[in-house]
Amino acid sequence: MKDTKSQQYTSRLRREQTALWKRLLHVQTPYRWNLKRLKPGRALDVGCGIGRNLASLDRRSIGIDHSQAAVEACRTFGLQAFTPEEFAHYPGAQRASFDSLLFAHVLEHMSLQAALACVGDYVPYLKSDSKIILIAPQESGFMSDPTHVEFMPFEKLLQILEYHGFVAAKSYSFPLPRWAGSFFRYNEFIVVGERGDKSTSSGHLP
């Protein structure tokens, strides 16, 4: 199964994200907390899937996914989500109107060149005072999904930001240190970029 647009893939997301053990252990809590502390504001969640992150964002945020099945799943949860084609004709899709772009577990599904283009498609929707949040799986997570195409470590995520005129304000491994990425499936690379003429530092969250 390599088609992330398919109903089969969306059904797989539902099974994995709503598994009983995950709900009982509240495994998403630290990830939701981490996303909120990045203060995304009104975000454009590109590749939102069935709304795992979208549900934690400002209610004015909008999700975009190329899977119609995923978009419909988001809507059943009361979330605003559109396919790229629908978003292009949505009256609320105003340029320079979002506080951030979120690409969480999306860019590894494509080549670096495709990722550069994909991010570029949505940069015009950002306000001048805005940020881009990029989240990608580390080694174990990358190997766990046959739909993944290209590994996106810090270096490539930084390259994507710089290509679009953003500078890394934060870059860190979450929830465990970087060395855990080879065996802990849910460890993530996180890079937050700000406009190049505004950002004055780069580093790691404590």
C-alpha positions as YAML, in Angstrom:
chain: A
units: angstrom
residues:
- id: 1
  name: MET
  ca: [0.00, 0.00, 0.00]
- id: 2
  name: LYS
  ca: [1.80, 3.10, -1.24]
- id: 3
  name: ASP
  ca: [-1.12, 5.39, -2.11]
- id: 4
  name: THR
  ca: [-1.75, 7.89, 0.70]
- id: 5
  name: LYS
  ca: [-4.83, 9.15, -1.14]
- id: 6
  name: SER
  ca: [-6.63, 5.84, -0.82]
- id: 7
  name: GLN
  ca: [-9.48, 4.90, 1.50]
- id: 8
  name: GLN
  ca: [-7.31, 2.02, 2.66]
- id: 9
  name: TYR
  ca: [-4.62, 4.38, 3.90]
- id: 10
  name: THR
  ca: [-7.15, 6.56, 5.70]
- id: 11
  name: SER
  ca: [-8.62, 3.47, 7.35]
- id: 12
  name: ARG
  ca: [-5.15, 2.50, 8.49]
- id: 13
  name: LEU
  ca: [-4.67, 5.96, 10.05]
- id: 14
  name: ARG
  ca: [-7.96, 5.56, 11.89]
- id: 15
  name: ARG
  ca: [-6.94, 2.15, 13.26]
- id: 16
  name: GLU
  ca: [-3.51, 3.33, 14.38]
- id: 17
  name: GLN
  ca: [-4.57, 6.65, 15.87]
- id: 18
  name: THR
  ca: [-7.63, 5.34, 17.70]
- id: 19
  name: ALA
  ca: [-6.11, 2.11, 19.02]
- id: 20
  name: LEU
  ca: [-7.44, 1.31, 22.50]
- id: 21
  name: TRP
  ca: [-4.01, 1.20, 24.14]
- id: 22
  name: LYS
  ca: [-3.19, 4.64, 22.79]
- id: 23
  name: ARG
  ca: [-6.42, 6.08, 24.14]
- id: 24
  name: LEU
  ca: [-5.98, 4.45, 27.54]
- id: 25
  name: LEU
  ca: [-2.40, 5.70, 27.89]
- id: 26
  name: HIS
  ca: [-3.14, 9.13, 26.39]
- id: 27
  name: VAL
  ca: [-0.04, 8.79, 24.24]
- id: 28
  name: GLN
  ca: [-0.88, 11.89, 22.20]
- id: 29
  name: THR
  ca: [-0.82, 14.19, 25.22]
- id: 30
  name: PRO
  ca: [2.91, 15.09, 25.10]
- id: 31
  name: TYR
  ca: [2.73, 15.66, 21.34]
- id: 32
  name: ARG
  ca: [-0.28, 17.96, 21.70]
- id: 33
  name: TRP
  ca: [1.50, 19.85, 24.48]
- id: 34
  name: ASN
  ca: [4.62, 20.18, 22.35]
- id: 35
  name: LEU
  ca: [2.65, 21.54, 19.39]
- id: 36
  name: LYS
  ca: [0.82, 24.08, 21.54]
- id: 37
  name: ARG
  ca: [4.02, 25.42, 23.09]
- id: 38
  name: LEU
  ca: [5.22, 26.27, 19.59]
- id: 39
  name: LYS
  ca: [2.31, 28.76, 19.46]
- id: 40
  name: PRO
  ca: [1.20, 28.09, 15.88]
- id: 41
  name: GLY
  ca: [-1.79, 30.45, 16.11]
- id: 42
  name: ARG
  ca: [-4.12, 30.15, 13.16]
- id: 43
  name: ALA
  ca: [-2.36, 27.41, 11.23]
- id: 44
  name: LEU
  ca: [-2.60, 25.87, 7.81]
- id: 45
  name: ASP
  ca: [-2.06, 22.16, 8.51]
- id: 46
  name: VAL
  ca: [-0.86, 20.72, 5.21]
- id: 47
  name: GLY
  ca: [-1.18, 16.94, 5.00]
- id: 48
  name: CYS
  ca: [-3.52, 16.94, 7.99]
- id: 49
  name: GLY
  ca: [-4.60, 13.31, 7.60]
- id: 50
  name: ILE
  ca: [-7.63, 12.55, 9.75]
- id: 51
  name: GLY
  ca: [-7.01, 15.58, 11.98]
- id: 52
  name: ARG
  ca: [-4.74, 14.36, 14.76]
- id: 53
  name: ASN
  ca: [-2.91, 17.70, 14.97]
- id: 54
  name: LEU
  ca: [-5.68, 19.83, 13.52]
- id: 55
  name: ALA
  ca: [-7.88, 18.99, 16.51]
- id: 56
  name: SER
  ca: [-5.27, 20.55, 18.82]
- id: 57
  name: LEU
  ca: [-4.87, 23.77, 16.87]
- id: 58
  name: ASP
  ca: [-6.70, 27.09, 17.05]
- id: 59
  name: ARG
  ca: [-10.26, 26.41, 15.85]
- id: 60
  name: ARG
  ca: [-9.74, 28.90, 13.02]
- id: 61
  name: SER
  ca: [-7.03, 26.65, 11.58]
- id: 62
  name: ILE
  ca: [-7.59, 24.78, 8.35]
- id: 63
  name: GLY
  ca: [-6.41, 21.35, 7.26]
- id: 64
  name: ILE
  ca: [-5.44, 20.34, 3.75]
- id: 65
  name: ASP
  ca: [-5.03, 16.77, 2.55]
- id: 66
  name: HIS
  ca: [-4.94, 15.23, -0.92]
- id: 67
  name: SER
  ca: [-7.06, 12.33, 0.33]
- id: 68
  name: GLN
  ca: [-10.78, 13.01, 0.04]
- id: 69
  name: ALA
  ca: [-11.39, 10.22, 2.55]
- id: 70
  name: ALA
  ca: [-9.10, 11.92, 5.10]
- id: 71
  name: VAL
  ca: [-10.79, 15.28, 4.55]
- id: 72
  name: GLU
  ca: [-14.20, 13.73, 5.10]
- id: 73
  name: ALA
  ca: [-12.93, 12.06, 8.28]
- id: 74
  name: CYS
  ca: [-11.80, 15.47, 9.58]
- id: 75
  name: ARG
  ca: [-15.18, 16.94, 8.84]
- id: 76
  name: THR
  ca: [-16.93, 14.23, 10.85]
- id: 77
  name: PHE
  ca: [-14.91, 15.49, 13.83]
- id: 78
  name: GLY
  ca: [-16.10, 19.05, 13.21]
- id: 79
  name: LEU
  ca: [-12.79, 20.23, 11.75]
- id: 80
  name: GLN
  ca: [-12.27, 22.49, 8.74]
- id: 81
  name: ALA
  ca: [-10.44, 20.52, 6.06]
- id: 82
  name: PHE
  ca: [-10.20, 20.62, 2.29]
- id: 83
  name: THR
  ca: [-8.45, 18.92, -0.58]
- id: 84
  name: PRO
  ca: [-5.94, 21.22, -2.34]
- id: 85
  name: GLU
  ca: [-8.45, 21.74, -5.16]
- id: 86
  name: GLU
  ca: [-11.24, 22.67, -2.74]
- id: 87
  name: PHE
  ca: [-8.96, 24.98, -0.76]
- id: 88
  name: ALA
  ca: [-8.01, 26.89, -3.91]
- id: 89
  name: HIS
  ca: [-11.68, 27.88, -4.33]
- id: 90
  name: TYR
  ca: [-12.51, 28.37, -0.65]
- id: 91
  name: PRO
  ca: [-13.39, 32.02, 0.16]
- id: 92
  name: GLY
  ca: [-11.49, 31.78, 3.45]
- id: 93
  name: ALA
  ca: [-8.27, 30.84, 1.65]
- id: 94
  name: GLN
  ca: [-6.89, 34.34, 1.71]
- id: 95
  name: ARG
  ca: [-3.22, 35.01, 1.14]
- id: 96
  name: ALA
  ca: [-1.21, 36.45, 4.04]
- id: 97
  name: SER
  ca: [-3.87, 35.32, 6.53]
- id: 98
  name: PHE
  ca: [-2.26, 32.44, 8.48]
- id: 99
  name: ASP
  ca: [0.13, 32.62, 11.41]
- id: 100
  name: SER
  ca: [1.93, 29.38, 10.56]
- id: 101
  name: LEU
  ca: [2.30, 26.47, 8.21]
- id: 102
  name: LEU
  ca: [2.42, 23.01, 9.75]
- id: 103
  name: PHE
  ca: [3.87, 20.03, 7.88]
- id: 104
  name: ALA
  ca: [3.76, 17.13, 10.36]
- id: 105
  name: HIS
  ca: [4.76, 13.71, 9.04]
- id: 106
  name: VAL
  ca: [4.18, 14.84, 5.48]
- id: 107
  name: LEU
  ca: [7.44, 15.72, 3.72]
- id: 108
  name: GLU
  ca: [8.94, 12.24, 4.13]
- id: 109
  name: HIS
  ca: [6.22, 11.03, 1.76]
- id: 110
  name: MET
  ca: [7.97, 12.78, -1.14]
- id: 111
  name: SER
  ca: [11.39, 13.63, -2.53]
- id: 112
  name: LEU
  ca: [13.28, 16.68, -1.30]
- id: 113
  name: GLN
  ca: [12.58, 18.50, -4.57]
- id: 114
  name: ALA
  ca: [8.87, 17.77, -4.26]
- id: 115
  name: ALA
  ca: [8.95, 18.92, -0.62]
- id: 116
  name: LEU
  ca: [10.53, 22.23, -1.62]
- id: 117
  name: ALA
  ca: [7.74, 22.77, -4.14]
- id: 118
  name: CYS
  ca: [4.98, 21.65, -1.77]
- id: 119
  name: VAL
  ca: [6.02, 24.06, 0.98]
- id: 120
  name: GLY
  ca: [6.40, 26.82, -1.60]
- id: 121
  name: ASP
  ca: [2.80, 26.36, -2.72]
- id: 122
  name: TYR
  ca: [1.55, 27.50, 0.71]
- id: 123
  name: VAL
  ca: [4.09, 30.13, 1.80]
- id: 124
  name: PRO
  ca: [2.02, 32.90, 0.14]
- id: 125
  name: TYR
  ca: [-0.78, 32.20, 2.64]
- id: 126
  name: LEU
  ca: [1.45, 33.25, 5.55]
- id: 127
  name: LYS
  ca: [1.39, 36.63, 7.24]
- id: 128
  name: SER
  ca: [4.61, 38.62, 7.25]
- id: 129
  name: ASP
  ca: [5.07, 37.78, 10.95]
- id: 130
  name: SER
  ca: [4.76, 34.01, 10.69]
- id: 131
  name: LYS
  ca: [6.47, 30.67, 11.11]
- id: 132
  name: ILE
  ca: [6.82, 27.27, 9.46]
- id: 133
  name: ILE
  ca: [6.76, 24.15, 11.62]
- id: 134
  name: LEU
  ca: [8.27, 21.01, 10.09]
- id: 135
  name: ILE
  ca: [7.97, 17.62, 11.83]
- id: 136
  name: ALA
  ca: [9.37, 14.37, 10.44]
- id: 137
  name: PRO
  ca: [10.01, 10.88, 11.81]
- id: 138
  name: GLN
  ca: [13.45, 9.68, 12.77]
- id: 139
  name: GLU
  ca: [14.95, 6.38, 11.58]
- id: 140
  name: SER
  ca: [12.63, 3.87, 13.23]
- id: 141
  name: GLY
  ca: [9.50, 5.81, 12.34]
- id: 142
  name: PHE
  ca: [10.66, 6.34, 8.78]
- id: 143
  name: MET
  ca: [11.21, 2.61, 8.26]
- id: 144
  name: SER
  ca: [7.79, 1.74, 9.73]
- id: 145
  name: ASP
  ca: [5.73, 3.06, 6.82]
- id: 146
  name: PRO
  ca: [6.00, 1.78, 3.23]
- id: 147
  name: THR
  ca: [4.58, 5.05, 1.89]
- id: 148
  name: HIS
  ca: [7.65, 6.99, 3.06]
- id: 149
  name: VAL
  ca: [9.90, 8.11, 0.22]
- id: 150
  name: GLU
  ca: [12.83, 10.17, 1.52]
- id: 151
  name: PHE
  ca: [14.34, 10.46, 4.99]
- id: 152
  name: MET
  ca: [14.08, 14.08, 6.22]
- id: 153
  name: PRO
  ca: [16.65, 14.75, 8.98]
- id: 154
  name: PHE
  ca: [17.46, 18.15, 10.42]
- id: 155
  name: GLU
  ca: [19.73, 19.05, 7.51]
- id: 156
  name: LYS
  ca: [17.02, 18.62, 4.87]
- id: 157
  name: LEU
  ca: [14.35, 20.34, 6.94]
- id: 158
  name: LEU
  ca: [16.67, 23.30, 7.42]
- id: 159
  name: GLN
  ca: [17.36, 23.34, 3.70]
- id: 160
  name: ILE
  ca: [13.63, 23.56, 3.01]
- id: 161
  name: LEU
  ca: [13.26, 26.50, 5.39]
- id: 162
  name: GLU
  ca: [16.25, 28.36, 3.99]
- id: 163
  name: TYR
  ca: [15.08, 27.83, 0.43]
- id: 164
  name: HIS
  ca: [11.93, 29.77, 1.25]
- id: 165
  name: GLY
  ca: [13.65, 32.56, 3.16]
- id: 166
  name: PHE
  ca: [13.08, 31.24, 6.69]
- id: 167
  name: VAL
  ca: [15.70, 30.79, 9.41]
- id: 168
  name: ALA
  ca: [15.57, 28.08, 12.07]
- id: 169
  name: ALA
  ca: [14.52, 29.53, 15.42]
- id: 170
  name: LYS
  ca: [14.22, 26.10, 17.07]
- id: 171
  name: SER
  ca: [15.41, 22.61, 16.16]
- id: 172
  name: TYR
  ca: [15.21, 19.63, 18.46]
- id: 173
  name: SER
  ca: [14.42, 15.93, 18.88]
- id: 174
  name: PHE
  ca: [11.14, 15.02, 20.57]
- id: 175
  name: PRO
  ca: [10.10, 13.41, 22.86]
- id: 176
  name: LEU
  ca: [13.42, 11.61, 23.43]
- id: 177
  name: PRO
  ca: [17.00, 12.67, 22.61]
- id: 178
  name: ARG
  ca: [18.28, 12.14, 19.08]
- id: 179
  name: TRP
  ca: [19.98, 8.82, 19.89]
- id: 180
  name: ALA
  ca: [16.57, 7.22, 20.51]
- id: 181
  name: GLY
  ca: [15.45, 7.69, 16.91]
- id: 182
  name: SER
  ca: [16.98, 4.44, 15.74]
- id: 183
  name: PHE
  ca: [14.67, 2.32, 17.91]
- id: 184
  name: PHE
  ca: [11.78, 4.50, 19.18]
- id: 185
  name: ARG
  ca: [9.26, 4.71, 16.39]
- id: 186
  name: TYR
  ca: [7.61, 7.90, 17.61]
- id: 187
  name: ASN
  ca: [10.71, 10.10, 17.93]
- id: 188
  name: GLU
  ca: [10.55, 13.19, 15.75]
- id: 189
  name: PHE
  ca: [12.73, 15.84, 14.14]
- id: 190
  name: ILE
  ca: [11.18, 19.24, 14.81]
- id: 191
  name: VAL
  ca: [12.32, 22.45, 13.14]
- id: 192
  name: VAL
  ca: [10.60, 25.82, 13.47]
- id: 193
  name: GLY
  ca: [11.47, 28.57, 11.03]
- id: 194
  name: GLU
  ca: [10.81, 32.29, 11.12]
- id: 195
  name: ARG
  ca: [11.14, 34.89, 8.39]
- id: 196
  name: GLY
  ca: [14.78, 35.49, 7.58]
- id: 197
  name: ASP
  ca: [14.66, 39.20, 8.37]
- id: 198
  name: LYS
  ca: [13.09, 38.57, 11.80]
- id: 199
  name: SER
  ca: [14.81, 35.52, 13.22]
- id: 200
  name: THR
  ca: [17.95, 36.26, 15.19]
- id: 201
  name: SER
  ca: [18.84, 32.91, 16.69]
- id: 202
  name: SER
  ca: [18.68, 29.16, 16.22]
- id: 203
  name: GLY
  ca: [18.90, 26.48, 18.83]
- id: 204
  name: HIS
  ca: [17.11, 23.89, 20.86]
- id: 205
  name: LEU
  ca: [14.19, 23.94, 23.21]
- id: 206
  name: PRO
  ca: [15.08, 22.71, 26.69]
...
